[in-house]
Amino acid sequence: MMRRTTMGFMVATMVLGAGIAVGEEAASVTAVTAQPTRVAMFKNGVGVVESRIELPARAGMYDLSPAPEALYGSFWVTWDQGQGLTIDGIKLTGAGAGDGLPVGCASSLAEVLGMCVGRRVELLIDKQWIEAEILSVGAGATPIGPREIPLERAGSTRPNIASWPGRVLTFRDDQGVRVLPVQQVEQVRFRDEGGDTSMKPSFGQSVLRFDVREVPRKSEPREMGVAMHYLARGIAWSPSYLVDVTEPEKARFTANVVVVNDLMDLRDVEVELVAGYPNLPYAGASSMLSPFPLDALMAQLRDTDRRESSPMLANQVMLQQRAGGYAEHDMAGWSMPEPLQPATPGEQAEDLYYYKLGKITLERGERGYYPLIDAHAPYEHLYTWDVPDLIDHESYQDRLAEQPQIVWHAIKLTNFSEQPWTTAAALVVADGRLLGQGMVAYTPTGGTTELKVTEALNVKATMQEREISRQRNAASFYGHPYDLVTIEGELEMTNFKSEPVTVRVSKLLTGSVPNKPDQAEMVQLPVGLRGINGRVKLTWRVEVAPRGKQAMKLIYRYDVYVRV
């Protein structure tokens, strides 16, 4: 029988440091657990969590511990209707401060700070001692309380807060609430508190309490399911590609993914991997339904407002390492799986794509390695030479022309699979040997991408420019006289490979090109509003003869104004 579910709008009361009630209320409080049923994760460490609680067929108080660590504005609760029960209220409370952690268990200053949340200490910052109350220590702006410090490994009791990148410290001193990078703290000094060297936080493990009452109806109440939906930090996925170009014109394109789980235990949970760039401006701020002090929560929101346009919040390439098992194999023995494996199914949702990984089991602190894509992709070899602009503002950088010019060997891949390729690092191999590593940009179905492989050492390239004319005082701009200089450039390529190669040559230059060079495409680029000279990009696509028989030369000419 299908259950009907409606959204309940809750007024959440935050009670910090409160213990479970005693007496009659304590007798009516029942502990419950939440089982995650579905997780959709992004690459930036944020996941969408759906979990479910099954409540018995009676009214009362039900405690969920630990409470979900939701991000700002993302926590929603729904429950089954028509069961003879409803939820009157939800509040966050505490289960007692618990035992302190000894200073000796910390392996870094950052860990000590994480254990001092809620305590007044003295900090040495910029060679000055200040007295402050530690409010939170977090990765980015996400606070980490003593009970939420990630462990070094499964089963470990030692915190591993030092491994979090971009940690920030939120504290209150006589100047107000401040947020600083953890690395700015040089020392921590404790007051004399009777020899107590343990760090006791001002709150213990948080508890989410549900107040459930009966709804008048003819039949007896039945069990009621409660669903929670929220964003949380601590879970991410990192894809990597292996491109085998052993066969001419047809590459074997394989993708695997590493799931990094520092969030919660996943047991037979449906998992989706999200590719795209969602707008998550509050991914660095905790929900107001959290045990952290209000000042710390408000500081997170202010910090988020300042960083809203930062690319670190975008769903960009994260954790680009390939699976560790690859490093244990001899490169000469690299091989592709046979035969082709079925691709992981997925669905398009507006501008995002959801890869369906299926049900997985992965404990908190574990990493999982899973296949994602296994397909063929047509490809072609491509050589590229990006020639630098020798004019920097009004200065001529002739030293750039004297530097060795690099021609890159790349491959151009076409995605004819039913799934897009998300941005990730790619290893290119042939006949079991490594050729190079590059980056595959996001490529939709039917699209193409270029993957840089290695320097083409057998394709030599040189460039030179020379001044061929100069008109003195040719123009005046903003009250300053300018000469008009005409420059001619020559690009030369020699191919020592046994077969001809096609090279795409791109040349940026400052000035104007009166006559488009032969075989070149010319694009006028935008410049600043007060710019004197224009910006032009010239592109050639030419074939260079093999075995060094005939060098390919490209000639161009441009005019540039130079201030006298």
HUBELQUI-V604840 format. One record per backbone hydrogen bond with DSSP energy under -0.5 kcal/mol. NH is the residue of the N-H (numbers start at 1). CO is the residue of the C=O. E is the energy in kcal/mol with one decimal. If there is no record, write none. Layout:
# HUBELQUI-V604840
nh: {NH	NH}
co: {CO	CO}
e: {E	E}
This chain:
# HUBELQUI-V604840
nh: {4	6	8	10	12	13	14	15	15	16	18	25	27	28	28	29	29	30	32	35	36	37	38	39	40	41	41	42	45	47	48	49	49	50	51	52	53	55	55	58	60	61	62	63	64	65	65	66	67	70	71	72	72	74	76	76	77	78	79	80	81	86	88	88	89	91	92	93	93	94	95	101	103	105	106	112	113	114	115	116	116	117	118	119	121	122	123	124	125	125	126	128	130	132	133	134	134	135	136	137	138	139	140	140	141	142	143	144	148	149	152	156	159	160	163	164	167	168	169	170	171	171	172	173	176	178	180	182	184	185	186	186	187	189	193	196	197	199	200	201	202	207	208	209	209	210	211	212	212	213	215	222	224	226	227	228	229	230	232	234	235	236	237	238	240	241	242	243	244	244	245	245	250	251	252	253	253	254	254	255	256	257	258	259	259	260	260	261	261	262	262	266	267	268	269	270	271	272	273	274	274	275	275	280	283	285	287	290	297	298	299	300	301	302	303	304	305	306	307	308	310	313	314	316	326	327	327	328	329	333	334	334	344	347	349	352	353	354	355	355	356	356	357	357	358	360	362	365	366	368	370	372	373	375	377	379	380	382	383	384	385	387	387	392	392	393	394	395	397	397	398	400	401	401	402	403	405	407	408	408	409	410	410	411	412	413	413	414	415	416	421	422	424	425	426	427	428	429	430	433	435	436	438	440	441	443	446	447	449	451	452	453	454	456	457	459	460	460	462	464	466	468	469	471	472	474	474	475	477	480	482	483	484	485	485	486	487	487	488	489	490	491	492	493	494	495	496	496	501	503	503	504	505	505	506	506	507	508	509	511	511	512	514	520	521	523	525	525	531	535	536	537	538	539	540	542	544	547	548	549	552	553	554	556	558	559	560	562	564}
co: {81	79	77	8	10	90	12	13	92	14	15	22	23	24	25	25	26	61	63	52	34	50	50	270	48	39	272	46	42	232	40	47	230	38	228	35	226	53	224	56	212	28	210	30	208	32	63	206	206	68	231	282	285	71	74	229	8	227	6	225	4	213	86	211	211	209	13	91	207	18	205	199	197	102	103	108	109	110	111	112	113	114	134	116	132	189	130	187	123	128	184	125	123	121	172	119	132	170	170	144	168	142	138	166	139	139	141	137	145	146	158	153	157	150	160	161	164	138	180	136	169	178	133	176	173	171	169	167	181	182	124	184	124	122	191	193	195	101	198	199	117	93	64	91	207	62	89	60	210	86	84	83	55	53	78	51	76	49	47	45	45	260	42	258	256	425	254	427	242	252	243	429	247	377	244	251	375	242	252	373	240	370	238	257	368	236	258	259	366	234	260	362	265	266	360	37	358	39	355	41	272	273	353	278	280	282	70	288	293	294	295	296	297	298	299	300	301	302	303	305	307	310	311	314	323	323	324	325	326	330	331	432	372	354	352	349	275	347	273	353	345	354	271	355	271	269	266	261	363	259	257	255	255	253	251	249	412	410	502	408	504	385	506	390	395	391	392	392	390	395	396	397	397	398	398	399	461	405	384	406	454	382	408	451	380	411	449	378	447	414	443	420	440	239	438	241	436	243	433	430	428	428	426	424	439	421	415	444	413	411	450	409	409	407	455	456	458	494	492	490	488	486	486	484	470	471	482	482	480	477	475	562	471	483	560	469	485	558	466	556	464	554	462	552	460	545	458	494	544	501	542	383	503	540	385	504	538	387	536	509	534	559	512	517	539	537	523	535	528	525	509	523	507	521	505	503	501	497	495	546	493	551	491	489	487	512	485	483	481}
e: {-0.5	-1.3	-1.6	-0.7	-0.8	-0.8	-0.6	-0.6	-2.6	-0.6	-0.6	-0.7	-1.4	-1.0	-0.7	-0.6	-0.9	-2.5	-2.9	-2.6	-0.6	-3.1	-1.8	-2.5	-2.3	-0.5	-2.5	-2.9	-0.8	-2.9	-3.6	-0.6	-3.2	-2.6	-2.2	-2.1	-3.1	-0.7	-3.1	-2.0	-2.4	-1.2	-2.1	-2.4	-2.8	-0.7	-0.5	-0.5	-1.0	-1.3	-2.1	-0.6	-2.6	-1.8	-0.6	-2.4	-0.5	-2.5	-1.2	-2.2	-3.1	-2.2	-0.6	-3.0	-1.0	-1.9	-1.8	-0.5	-2.9	-1.1	-1.2	-1.3	-1.4	-1.7	-2.0	-1.7	-2.2	-2.1	-1.5	-0.5	-1.2	-0.6	-3.5	-2.4	-2.8	-2.9	-3.0	-2.2	-0.8	-2.7	-0.6	-1.3	-2.5	-2.9	-2.5	-2.2	-0.5	-2.7	-1.9	-0.6	-2.6	-0.9	-0.7	-2.2	-0.6	-1.8	-0.6	-2.0	-1.7	-0.5	-1.6	-2.2	-0.5	-3.5	-1.5	-1.6	-0.6	-2.8	-3.7	-2.9	-0.5	-2.3	-2.2	-2.2	-1.9	-3.1	-2.4	-1.6	-1.9	-2.0	-3.1	-0.6	-0.7	-3.1	-0.9	-0.9	-0.6	-2.3	-0.8	-0.7	-0.5	-2.6	-3.0	-3.0	-0.6	-3.0	-2.7	-2.7	-0.8	-2.3	-2.5	-2.9	-1.7	-3.2	-2.9	-2.8	-2.5	-1.9	-2.2	-2.3	-1.2	-2.0	-0.6	-2.3	-2.1	-2.4	-2.7	-3.3	-0.6	-2.5	-0.6	-2.7	-0.7	-3.2	-2.4	-0.7	-3.4	-2.4	-0.6	-3.0	-2.3	-2.9	-2.3	-0.5	-2.7	-2.7	-0.6	-0.6	-1.9	-3.2	-0.7	-2.4	-0.6	-0.5	-2.4	-1.6	-2.2	-2.4	-2.7	-2.8	-0.5	-0.5	-3.0	-1.0	-1.4	-1.6	-2.4	-1.5	-2.2	-2.7	-2.1	-1.9	-1.9	-2.3	-2.4	-2.6	-2.3	-1.6	-1.5	-0.7	-2.4	-1.5	-1.2	-2.3	-1.4	-0.5	-0.8	-1.1	-1.8	-1.9	-1.7	-1.5	-2.3	-2.1	-3.0	-2.4	-2.4	-3.2	-3.2	-0.6	-3.4	-0.5	-2.0	-0.9	-1.0	-2.2	-2.4	-3.4	-2.1	-2.2	-2.8	-2.9	-1.7	-2.6	-2.4	-1.3	-1.3	-3.0	-1.8	-2.5	-2.5	-0.7	-3.5	-0.6	-3.1	-0.7	-0.5	-2.6	-4.5	-0.6	-1.2	-1.4	-0.6	-0.6	-0.9	-0.8	-0.7	-0.5	-3.0	-0.5	-3.5	-3.9	-0.6	-2.0	-2.7	-0.6	-2.8	-2.0	-2.8	-1.0	-2.9	-0.6	-1.8	-0.5	-2.8	-2.5	-3.0	-2.7	-2.1	-1.9	-3.2	-1.4	-2.5	-2.8	-0.6	-2.5	-3.9	-2.5	-2.1	-2.9	-0.6	-2.6	-1.5	-3.4	-1.4	-1.6	-0.6	-2.4	-2.4	-1.6	-2.2	-2.6	-1.2	-2.6	-0.7	-0.9	-1.1	-1.8	-2.5	-1.6	-3.0	-3.0	-2.1	-0.6	-2.8	-2.4	-0.5	-3.0	-2.7	-2.8	-2.7	-2.7	-2.6	-2.4	-2.4	-0.6	-3.2	-0.6	-1.6	-0.5	-3.1	-3.5	-0.7	-2.4	-2.6	-0.5	-3.1	-1.5	-2.2	-0.5	-2.6	-2.5	-0.7	-1.4	-2.9	-2.2	-0.6	-3.1	-1.7	-0.8	-2.4	-2.6	-2.8	-2.3	-2.6	-2.3	-3.1	-3.1	-3.8	-1.8	-3.0	-0.5	-2.7	-2.0	-2.5	-2.9	-2.6	-2.8	-2.2}
